[in-house]
Amino acid sequence: MIDSTAGSGRIGRFKAALGDSPPLLWSFLYFFCLLTGYYVLRPVREAMGASNDVTTLFPPAMVAFFAGHGVALKELQLQVLFTCTFLIMLALQPVYGWLVSRWPRRVFLPVVYGFFIVTLLLFYLMFDSRVPGRGMAFFLWVTVFNLFAVAVFWSFMADIFSDVDARRCYGYIGAAGTLGAILGPILTRTLVERIGIAHLMLVSAGFLVLCVVCLLRLRRHAVLREQRHRLSSGETPMGGTVLAGLKLLAQEPLLRWMAVLTVFGVGVGTLLYNEQAAIVRQFYPDPQQATAYYANIDLAVNALTLMIQLFVTRALLSRFGIAPAMLVPAFAIILGYAALAASPLPLLVAVVQVVTRGSEFSLSKPARETIYTRVAREWRYKAGAAIDTVVYRGGDLSFVWLHKLLSGFGSQVVFGAGLLVALGMTLGAWKVVGEARKLPDQRIQTEDER
């Protein structure tokens, strides 16, 4: 017989935790607003990427260039978009490194979000005026926004919470993001046909303004924790070189394996993403229909994610550490890809998509982020950001072209390759768990932090 009090007990602990911890409450609101703002825009981005109208997606000069060289841009649109995204990430990494090296936390955090708010206002004007090529510009911008804004968020969380607190709170904070990820597509579905795509930019910008309010309130909690534990202060410039993040990846085994895990994890998702895009181009040629379709997919993924975050993540991390939270999803994805390689049915593709994204958001991501509470700030803000941006998009770029190569041989070949990628992801997760065990249980002040 099912214990009906178990769920209510967990909800009660969740409410009590929010009431007892002001940093958790503000972090909860911060991540909720951040992902609501992103997921208002994500369906628009997906619809742009799957658009059949290359003149809407790409600038006229680019369309003319490819046509002049006898290349059908429509057949390569995702590959071109992901290549450009990687190049932008590569160019922005030293800029971000300079920003966090030269300026204190109280400056560079608001600057990052302020930049995204201003550019959203520019996109409002572009979509309202139907500027040619707006689709490509927006696709690239949203991708950069998602990776940098979320990377900065989790780096900031490691300034506020200790390792023990992170294991108790990160599941709840992740659930806040999932609630935002559920609300965002609902807002998009409700508003897109009433106010149009352009005005969705203003809706998203409003949520980012609330993010700035939350981070300003949280800053003093970070300062208090640093003073209490005699940690290096984020209120002073970090120093170091602009490429320190990439150098740390080359030097530190833990960071190297986290990069390996990221690359193969991206590969698992990218292979599925490209198959999904092909389906949308075939069955949903209208941009508004495609936007609504992607909103439905996001709702399904995030509903599952929320249940795991509220009822599983906290207990798993608090009692057993990061190992099961990272390894169980990896083994589940192996089974999913094995099934797809044997029988690539559309419904099974959807199921594996939900499992892949849901397990990443609810288990793997919170588990990985707890690791950064036990390392120096340069690891978090520079190396962590490098993994979440350059390494992430490098994996995206590699696998989007690999999919193009394999897709000509049929779905079973694609998913057979995906099975090998899932095995690589599992190896990366295993090595990260092993290296993380070498870190101290509690974050202590080291020579790097003084």
C-alpha positions as CSV (number, residue, x, y, z in Angstrom):
1,M,0.0,0.0,0.0
2,I,1.3,3.4,-1.0
3,D,2.1,5.8,1.9
4,S,0.1,8.9,1.1
5,T,2.0,10.9,3.7
6,A,5.3,10.6,2.0
7,G,4.6,13.1,-0.7
8,S,3.1,15.6,1.7
9,G,6.1,15.2,4.0
10,R,8.5,16.1,1.2
11,I,6.4,19.1,0.2
12,G,6.4,20.1,3.9
13,R,10.2,19.9,4.1
14,F,10.4,21.9,0.9
15,K,8.2,24.7,2.3
16,A,10.1,24.7,5.6
17,A,13.5,24.9,3.7
18,L,12.3,28.0,1.8
19,G,11.0,29.7,4.9
20,D,14.2,28.9,7.0
21,S,16.7,30.0,4.3
22,P,16.5,33.4,2.7
23,P,19.3,32.6,0.3
24,L,17.4,29.5,-0.9
25,L,14.2,31.6,-1.3
26,W,16.0,34.2,-3.4
27,S,18.0,31.6,-5.4
28,F,14.7,29.8,-6.0
29,L,13.1,33.0,-7.4
30,Y,16.3,33.8,-9.4
31,F,16.4,30.5,-11.2
32,F,12.7,30.5,-11.7
33,C,12.8,33.9,-13.5
34,L,15.9,33.0,-15.4
35,L,14.5,29.8,-17.0
36,T,11.0,31.3,-17.4
37,G,12.6,34.1,-19.5
38,Y,14.7,31.6,-21.5
39,Y,11.8,29.1,-22.1
40,V,9.6,31.9,-23.4
41,L,12.2,32.3,-26.1
42,R,13.3,28.7,-26.7
43,P,10.3,27.6,-28.8
44,V,10.9,30.7,-31.0
45,R,14.5,29.6,-31.4
46,E,13.6,26.0,-32.2
47,A,11.0,27.2,-34.8
48,M,13.7,29.5,-36.4
49,G,16.2,26.6,-36.6
50,A,13.6,24.3,-38.2
51,S,12.2,26.9,-40.5
52,N,11.7,26.0,-44.2
53,D,12.1,29.7,-45.2
54,V,15.9,30.4,-45.5
55,T,15.2,34.0,-46.3
56,T,13.7,34.5,-42.9
57,L,16.4,32.6,-41.2
58,F,19.6,33.9,-42.9
59,P,20.7,37.3,-44.2
60,P,20.1,37.8,-48.0
61,A,23.9,38.2,-48.6
62,M,24.5,34.8,-47.0
63,V,21.8,33.1,-49.0
64,A,23.2,34.6,-52.2
65,F,26.7,33.5,-51.3
66,F,25.8,29.9,-50.8
67,A,23.5,29.9,-53.9
68,G,26.4,31.3,-56.0
69,H,28.6,28.4,-55.0
70,G,25.9,25.8,-55.8
71,V,25.2,24.9,-52.1
72,A,21.7,24.4,-50.9
73,L,21.8,26.4,-47.6
74,K,18.5,24.8,-46.5
75,E,20.1,21.4,-46.4
76,L,22.9,22.7,-44.1
77,Q,21.0,25.2,-41.9
78,L,21.5,23.5,-38.6
79,Q,25.2,22.7,-39.3
80,V,25.8,26.4,-40.3
81,L,24.0,27.6,-37.2
82,F,25.9,25.4,-34.8
83,T,29.3,26.2,-36.5
84,C,28.6,29.9,-36.1
85,T,27.5,29.4,-32.5
86,F,30.8,27.7,-31.6
87,L,32.9,30.4,-33.3
88,I,31.0,33.0,-31.2
89,M,31.5,31.1,-28.0
90,L,35.3,30.9,-28.8
91,A,35.4,34.6,-29.4
92,L,33.4,35.5,-26.2
93,Q,35.4,33.2,-23.9
94,P,38.4,35.6,-23.5
95,V,36.0,38.6,-23.2
96,Y,34.2,36.8,-20.3
97,G,37.6,35.9,-18.8
98,W,38.7,39.5,-18.9
99,L,35.4,40.6,-17.3
100,V,35.5,38.2,-14.3
101,S,39.3,38.8,-13.9
102,R,39.2,42.6,-13.8
103,W,35.9,43.4,-12.2
104,P,34.4,42.2,-8.8
105,R,31.2,40.1,-8.6
106,R,29.0,43.1,-7.8
107,V,29.9,44.5,-11.3
108,F,30.2,41.6,-13.7
109,L,27.0,39.8,-12.7
110,P,24.7,42.8,-13.4
111,V,26.7,43.6,-16.5
112,V,26.1,40.1,-18.0
113,Y,22.4,40.3,-17.4
114,G,22.2,43.9,-18.4
115,F,23.7,43.1,-21.8
116,F,21.1,40.4,-22.4
117,I,18.3,42.7,-21.5
118,V,19.4,45.4,-23.9
119,T,19.9,43.0,-26.8
120,L,16.4,41.6,-26.2
121,L,15.0,45.1,-26.7
122,L,17.0,45.2,-30.0
123,F,15.5,41.9,-31.1
124,Y,12.0,43.3,-30.3
125,L,12.7,46.0,-32.9
126,M,14.1,43.4,-35.4
127,F,11.2,41.1,-35.2
128,D,8.7,43.9,-35.2
129,S,10.2,45.4,-38.3
130,R,10.7,41.9,-39.9
131,V,14.4,42.5,-40.6
132,P,15.8,39.8,-43.0
133,G,18.2,37.4,-41.3
134,R,16.6,37.9,-37.9
135,G,16.1,34.2,-37.4
136,M,19.9,33.4,-37.5
137,A,20.8,36.3,-35.3
138,F,18.2,35.3,-32.7
139,F,19.1,31.6,-32.8
140,L,22.7,32.4,-32.1
141,W,21.9,34.9,-29.4
142,V,19.5,32.6,-27.5
143,T,22.1,29.8,-27.5
144,V,24.8,32.1,-26.1
145,F,22.3,33.6,-23.6
146,N,21.3,30.2,-22.3
147,L,24.8,28.9,-21.7
148,F,26.4,32.1,-20.3
149,A,23.5,33.1,-18.1
150,V,23.0,29.7,-16.6
151,A,26.8,29.2,-16.2
152,V,27.0,32.5,-14.3
153,F,24.0,31.5,-12.2
154,W,25.5,28.2,-10.9
155,S,29.0,29.8,-10.4
156,F,27.2,32.4,-8.2
157,M,25.4,29.7,-6.3
158,A,28.7,28.1,-5.3
159,D,29.6,31.4,-3.7
160,I,26.5,31.2,-1.5
161,F,26.1,27.6,-0.5
162,S,28.6,25.1,1.0
163,D,28.9,21.5,-0.2
164,V,26.5,20.2,2.4
165,D,24.0,23.0,1.8
166,A,24.3,22.5,-1.9
167,R,23.3,18.8,-1.6
168,R,20.3,19.8,0.4
169,C,19.3,22.9,-1.7
170,Y,20.3,22.3,-5.3
171,G,17.5,19.9,-6.0
172,Y,15.0,22.6,-4.9
173,I,16.8,25.3,-6.9
174,G,16.7,23.0,-9.9
175,A,12.9,22.5,-9.3
176,A,12.5,26.3,-9.4
177,G,14.2,26.3,-12.9
178,T,11.9,23.5,-14.0
179,L,8.8,25.5,-12.9
180,G,10.1,28.4,-14.9
181,A,10.7,26.0,-17.8
182,I,7.1,24.9,-17.6
183,L,5.7,28.4,-17.3
184,G,7.7,29.7,-20.2
185,P,6.2,27.5,-22.9
186,I,2.8,28.0,-21.4
187,L,3.2,31.8,-21.8
188,T,4.5,31.3,-25.3
189,R,1.6,29.1,-26.3
190,T,-0.9,31.6,-24.7
191,L,0.7,34.8,-26.1
192,V,2.4,34.0,-29.4
193,E,-0.8,34.2,-31.5
194,R,-2.2,37.2,-29.5
195,I,0.8,39.5,-29.3
196,G,3.1,38.0,-31.9
197,I,6.7,36.8,-31.6
198,A,8.2,40.3,-31.3
199,H,6.5,41.1,-28.0
200,L,7.7,37.8,-26.5
201,M,11.1,39.5,-26.3
202,L,9.7,42.1,-23.9
203,V,8.1,39.4,-21.8
204,S,11.5,37.6,-21.5
205,A,13.3,40.9,-20.7
206,G,10.9,41.5,-17.8
207,F,11.9,38.2,-16.2
208,L,15.6,39.1,-16.6
209,V,15.1,42.3,-14.8
210,L,13.7,40.3,-11.9
211,C,16.8,38.1,-12.1
212,V,19.0,41.2,-11.5
213,V,16.9,42.1,-8.4
214,C,17.4,38.6,-7.0
215,L,21.1,38.5,-7.5
216,L,21.5,41.9,-5.8
217,R,19.6,40.6,-2.8
218,L,21.8,37.4,-2.8
219,R,25.1,39.2,-3.0
220,R,25.1,40.1,0.7
221,H,24.5,36.4,1.6
222,A,27.6,35.5,-0.4
223,V,29.6,38.2,1.4
224,L,28.5,36.9,4.8
225,R,29.4,33.3,4.0
226,E,32.9,34.4,2.7
227,Q,33.5,36.4,5.8
228,R,32.2,33.7,8.2
229,H,34.4,31.0,6.7
230,R,37.3,33.3,5.8
231,L,37.1,32.5,2.1
232,S,38.4,34.7,-0.7
233,S,36.1,37.6,-1.3
234,G,34.1,37.8,-4.5
235,E,33.8,41.6,-3.9
236,T,37.4,42.0,-5.2
237,P,38.6,41.3,-8.7
238,M,39.6,37.7,-9.2
239,G,42.7,38.4,-11.2
240,G,44.5,35.9,-13.4
241,T,44.6,35.7,-17.1
242,V,41.6,35.8,-19.5
243,L,42.4,32.2,-20.7
244,A,42.9,30.7,-17.2
245,G,39.7,28.6,-17.6
246,L,41.1,26.8,-20.7
247,K,44.5,26.4,-19.0
248,L,42.9,24.8,-16.0
249,L,41.1,22.3,-18.2
250,A,44.4,21.2,-19.6
251,Q,46.0,20.9,-16.1
252,E,43.4,19.4,-13.8
253,P,42.2,15.8,-14.2
254,L,38.8,16.5,-12.7
255,L,38.1,19.4,-15.1
256,R,39.4,17.3,-18.0
257,W,36.9,14.5,-17.3
258,M,34.1,17.0,-16.7
259,A,34.9,18.3,-20.2
260,V,34.8,14.8,-21.6
261,L,31.5,14.1,-19.9
262,T,30.1,17.4,-21.3
263,V,31.2,16.6,-24.9
264,F,29.6,13.1,-24.9
265,G,26.5,14.3,-23.0
266,V,26.1,17.0,-25.7
267,G,26.5,14.3,-28.4
268,V,23.7,12.2,-26.9
269,G,21.3,15.2,-27.0
270,T,22.5,16.6,-30.4
271,L,21.8,13.3,-32.3
272,L,18.3,13.3,-31.0
273,Y,17.8,17.0,-31.6
274,N,18.6,16.7,-35.2
275,E,16.2,13.9,-35.8
276,Q,13.5,16.0,-34.1
277,A,14.2,19.0,-36.3
278,A,13.8,16.9,-39.4
279,I,10.4,15.8,-38.2
280,V,9.3,19.4,-37.4
281,R,10.4,20.6,-40.9
282,Q,8.2,17.9,-42.5
283,F,5.1,18.2,-40.4
284,Y,5.1,21.8,-39.0
285,P,6.1,24.2,-41.8
286,D,4.3,27.2,-40.2
287,P,6.6,29.0,-37.7
288,Q,3.7,29.5,-35.2
289,Q,2.7,25.8,-35.4
290,A,6.3,24.8,-34.9
291,T,6.7,27.1,-31.9
292,A,3.6,25.5,-30.3
293,Y,4.9,22.0,-31.0
294,Y,8.2,22.7,-29.3
295,A,6.4,24.3,-26.4
296,N,4.5,21.0,-25.9
297,I,7.7,19.0,-26.0
298,D,9.3,21.3,-23.3
299,L,6.2,20.9,-21.1
300,A,6.4,17.1,-21.2
301,V,10.1,17.1,-20.3
302,N,9.8,19.6,-17.5
303,A,6.8,18.0,-15.9
304,L,8.9,14.8,-15.5
305,T,12.0,16.8,-14.3
306,L,10.0,18.6,-11.6
307,M,8.7,15.4,-10.1
308,I,12.3,14.0,-9.9
309,Q,13.7,17.2,-8.4
310,L,11.0,17.5,-5.7
311,F,10.9,13.9,-4.7
312,V,14.3,12.3,-5.6
313,T,17.2,14.7,-6.1
314,R,17.6,16.0,-2.6
315,A,17.4,12.6,-0.9
316,L,19.8,11.0,-3.4
317,L,22.4,13.8,-3.1
318,S,22.1,14.1,0.7
319,R,22.3,10.4,1.4
320,F,24.5,8.9,-1.3
321,G,26.4,11.8,-2.9
322,I,26.8,12.5,-6.6
323,A,27.6,9.0,-7.8
324,P,24.0,7.6,-8.3
325,A,22.8,11.0,-9.6
326,M,25.3,10.9,-12.3
327,L,25.6,7.2,-13.2
328,V,21.9,6.1,-13.1
329,P,20.9,8.6,-15.9
330,A,23.9,7.5,-17.9
331,F,23.0,3.8,-17.8
332,A,19.3,4.7,-18.6
333,I,20.5,6.6,-21.7
334,I,22.6,3.6,-22.8
335,L,19.5,1.4,-22.6
336,G,17.5,4.0,-24.5
337,Y,19.9,4.2,-27.4
338,A,20.3,0.4,-27.5
339,A,16.5,0.2,-28.0
340,L,16.6,2.9,-30.6
341,A,19.4,1.2,-32.5
342,A,17.3,-2.0,-32.6
343,S,13.9,-0.3,-33.4
344,P,14.0,3.4,-34.2
345,L,10.2,4.1,-33.7
346,P,9.0,7.7,-33.5
347,L,7.4,7.2,-30.1
348,L,10.6,5.6,-28.7
349,V,12.6,8.6,-30.0
350,A,10.3,10.9,-28.0
351,V,10.7,8.7,-24.8
352,V,14.5,8.7,-25.0
353,Q,14.4,12.5,-25.6
354,V,12.4,13.0,-22.4
355,V,14.6,10.7,-20.4
356,T,17.8,12.3,-21.7
357,R,16.8,15.9,-21.0
358,G,14.8,15.2,-17.8
359,S,17.7,13.2,-16.2
360,E,20.2,15.9,-17.2
361,F,18.2,18.7,-15.6
362,S,17.0,16.8,-12.5
363,L,20.0,14.7,-11.5
364,S,23.2,15.1,-13.5
365,K,23.4,18.9,-13.6
366,P,22.7,19.5,-9.8
367,A,25.2,16.7,-9.0
368,R,27.9,18.3,-11.1
369,E,27.3,21.7,-9.7
370,T,27.8,20.6,-6.1
371,I,31.4,19.8,-7.1
372,Y,32.1,23.5,-7.7
373,T,31.3,24.3,-4.0
374,R,34.6,22.6,-3.0
375,V,37.0,24.3,-5.4
376,A,38.6,27.7,-5.9
377,R,36.6,30.6,-7.5
378,E,38.7,30.6,-10.6
379,W,37.6,27.0,-11.3
380,R,34.0,28.0,-11.0
381,Y,33.9,31.2,-12.8
382,K,36.5,30.5,-15.5
383,A,37.0,26.8,-16.0
384,G,33.3,26.0,-15.3
385,A,32.2,28.7,-17.8
386,A,34.7,27.4,-20.3
387,I,33.2,23.9,-20.0
388,D,29.6,25.2,-20.2
389,T,30.3,27.4,-23.3
390,V,33.3,26.6,-25.5
391,V,33.5,22.8,-24.7
392,Y,29.7,22.5,-24.8
393,R,29.4,24.1,-28.2
394,G,32.5,22.4,-29.5
395,G,30.7,19.1,-28.8
396,D,27.5,20.5,-30.4
397,L,29.5,21.4,-33.5
398,S,31.2,18.0,-33.8
399,F,28.1,16.0,-33.4
400,V,25.8,18.1,-35.6
401,W,28.2,17.4,-38.5
402,L,28.6,13.8,-37.5
403,H,24.8,13.5,-37.7
404,K,24.9,15.0,-41.1
405,L,27.4,12.3,-42.2
406,L,25.5,9.4,-40.6
407,S,21.9,10.4,-41.5
408,G,22.4,9.3,-45.0
409,F,22.8,5.7,-43.8
410,G,19.5,5.7,-41.9
411,S,18.3,6.0,-38.4
412,Q,19.6,2.7,-37.1
413,V,23.2,3.8,-38.0
414,V,22.7,7.1,-36.3
415,F,21.4,5.5,-33.1
416,G,24.1,2.8,-33.2
417,A,26.7,5.6,-33.1
418,G,24.6,7.3,-30.4
419,L,25.0,4.1,-28.3
420,L,28.8,4.5,-28.5
421,V,28.5,8.1,-27.5
422,A,26.3,7.1,-24.5
423,L,29.0,4.7,-23.4
424,G,31.6,7.5,-23.6
425,M,29.3,9.7,-21.5
426,T,29.0,7.0,-18.9
427,L,32.8,6.6,-18.8
428,G,33.1,10.4,-18.3
429,A,30.6,10.3,-15.4
430,W,32.4,7.5,-13.8
431,K,35.8,9.3,-13.9
432,V,34.3,12.6,-12.6
433,V,32.8,10.7,-9.6
434,G,36.3,9.2,-8.9
435,E,38.1,12.5,-9.2
436,A,35.5,14.3,-7.1
437,R,36.1,11.9,-4.2
438,K,39.6,13.2,-4.0
439,L,38.3,16.7,-3.0
440,P,37.7,17.6,0.6
441,D,34.2,16.9,2.0
442,Q,33.9,20.5,3.1
443,R,35.2,23.4,1.2
444,I,38.2,24.8,3.0
445,Q,40.4,27.7,2.4
446,T,43.3,26.8,0.2
447,E,46.3,28.7,-1.0
448,D,44.5,29.4,-4.3
449,E,41.7,31.1,-2.3
450,R,43.8,33.4,-0.1
